[in-house]
């Protein structure tokens, strides 16, 4: 069996200053949810955090494709 290639993804979020821009209100309060070995597990974590904070319109969570930052030539 071939092992699945590791494609790191980070999930993090925080409260935005405005709904128009991606600028965080307080960088010291960013919520780093974690680093995940694939997109599917990162998406699962993102959904959980996004749904848990749905009542705060300024709270946003993001998935960062870390594998693209580590190896820019990789798709």
N, C-alpha and C positions, 0 to 999 in steps of 0.2 A: 504494500500500500504506500502510495506517495504522500509525504507530509505536505499539508497545505502551506503555501508561502506566507510568511508573517508580514502583514501590512499594518503597521502601527497607526492607531487613531487615538486622539485625545478628545475627551468631552469636558467642556468647561462652560461656565456661565456667570452671569452677574446682572446687576441692575443697570439699565441704560439711563443716561442723562435725559435723552429725548427719544421719542419713537421714530424719529426721522433718520438718526445716525447711529452707527455702532461705536459709541464712546461710553465707557463705563463710568458710573457715578463715583465709585470708590474701588480702586484697584486692590486695596488691602482686603476687600471683602469678596474677591472673585472666588467662585466655588469650582475647584478643580476636582471633577468627579473621578477621573482616572484615565489611564492609558490602556487601550485594548488591542488585542492581536489581530482584529479584523473589523471590517465595517459593520457587519451584522451585530456583533456584541456591543460596539459603540452606539449603534442606532438604538438598541434595546435600552441602554443606560440613558441616552439622550431623551428618549420618549418618557421614561420614568420621571426624570427631573422636569421636563417640560410640562407634563401633566400635573405634577405636584405643585407647580408654581403658576398654574393657569390664571389664578385670580389676580396676579400682579402683572399688569400689562407691560411694565417696564423691564420685567425679568426675562432674559433670553439665554438660551443654551445653544452651544455650537459644537460641531464636530470638525476637528482639524485633521487633515490627512497628513500625519507626520511623516509617513513613508515618502511622500512627494517632496517634503522639505529635506529629508536626509539623502534622497537620490532624485534630484530634479529631472533627470532624463527618463525616469520611470513613469509610466502611466498609471 
